[in-house]
Amino acid sequence: MKTPSGEFYALKLALRPGDERAGREVALLLSHAVHRNVVRFHACGRWPHPQKGALYFVMDWVAGRPLDTWAEEVNPSYRDLAQATGKVALAFDTVHGAGVLHRDVKPAHVLLRESDGEPVLIDFGIGDYADEPPTPQPSTGRVRPSASA
């Protein structure tokens, strides 16, 4: 989404009204995740109906590459890689200090911003608060015939 002033924002829409994952991400970003290396949250609401509609939220659009893609394409020095991952570690320290757990850490959720090379932590969709029991997450896999007997 592009504003009249030329700024870009990411618009995320929950697939289903009442989608807990999207609601949790909004709550985590809005209340706790304030750090220069964590994606910034701007607004939320429901569409098309303000009470019953699907949850949407607006955050910074981070133009950049995932951490692993950046490392493969740029082949950064050890120092540059350590600096980038150190900034991500400090972002985690900040959100963990606020009681927020990301719970889905992977290179695709750390983008290296094109404009300044800063790493940005994104996608808190399955995050939780540290002082609450973890929210069960769906998983996929196989059950061996011997395990079901």
JOCORBEL-V87543 format. One record per pair of residues at least 24 apart in sequence whose ideal C-beta (glycine too) atoms are under 8 Angstrom apart, sorted by the first residue. I is the first residue (numbers start at 1). J is the second residue. If there is no record, write none. Layout:
BEGIN
[[I & J] [I & J]]
END
This chain:
BEGIN
[[1 & 58] [1 & 61] [8 & 61] [8 & 63] [9 & 42] [9 & 58] [9 & 59] [9 & 60] [9 & 61] [10 & 39] [10 & 58] [10 & 59] [10 & 60] [10 & 61] [10 & 62] [11 & 56] [11 & 57] [11 & 58] [12 & 56] [12 & 57] [12 & 58] [12 & 59] [13 & 47] [13 & 54] [13 & 55] [13 & 56] [14 & 54] [14 & 55] [14 & 56] [15 & 54] [16 & 54] [17 & 46] [17 & 52] [17 & 53] [17 & 54] [17 & 55] [18 & 55] [19 & 54] [19 & 55] [20 & 135] [21 & 125] [21 & 126] [22 & 55] [22 & 57] [22 & 125] [23 & 55] [24 & 124] [24 & 125] [24 & 126] [24 & 127] [24 & 128] [24 & 135] [25 & 57] [25 & 123] [25 & 124] [25 & 125] [25 & 127] [26 & 55] [26 & 57] [28 & 100] [28 & 124] [28 & 127] [28 & 129] [29 & 57] [29 & 59] [29 & 124] [32 & 95] [32 & 98] [32 & 99] [32 & 100] [33 & 95] [33 & 98] [33 & 100] [33 & 124] [34 & 94] [35 & 90] [35 & 91] [35 & 94] [35 & 95] [35 & 121] [36 & 91] [36 & 118] [37 & 87] [37 & 88] [37 & 90] [37 & 91] [37 & 118] [37 & 119] [37 & 120] [37 & 121] [38 & 91] [38 & 94] [38 & 95] [38 & 120] [38 & 121] [39 & 120] [39 & 121] [39 & 122] [60 & 120] [62 & 111] [62 & 113] [62 & 120] [62 & 122] [63 & 113] [63 & 114] [63 & 115] [64 & 111] [64 & 112] [64 & 113] [64 & 114] [64 & 120] [65 & 111] [65 & 112] [65 & 114] [66 & 107] [66 & 108] [66 & 109] [66 & 110] [66 & 111] [66 & 112] [67 & 107] [67 & 110] [67 & 111] [67 & 112] [67 & 119] [68 & 107] [68 & 108] [69 & 107] [70 & 112] [84 & 112] [84 & 117] [84 & 119] [85 & 119] [87 & 118] [87 & 119] [88 & 119] [88 & 121] [91 & 119] [91 & 121] [92 & 121] [95 & 121] [96 & 130] [99 & 129] [99 & 130] [99 & 131] [100 & 124] [100 & 127] [100 & 128] [100 & 129] [100 & 130] [101 & 127] [101 & 128] [101 & 129] [101 & 130] [102 & 127] [103 & 127] [103 & 128] [103 & 134] [103 & 137]]
END
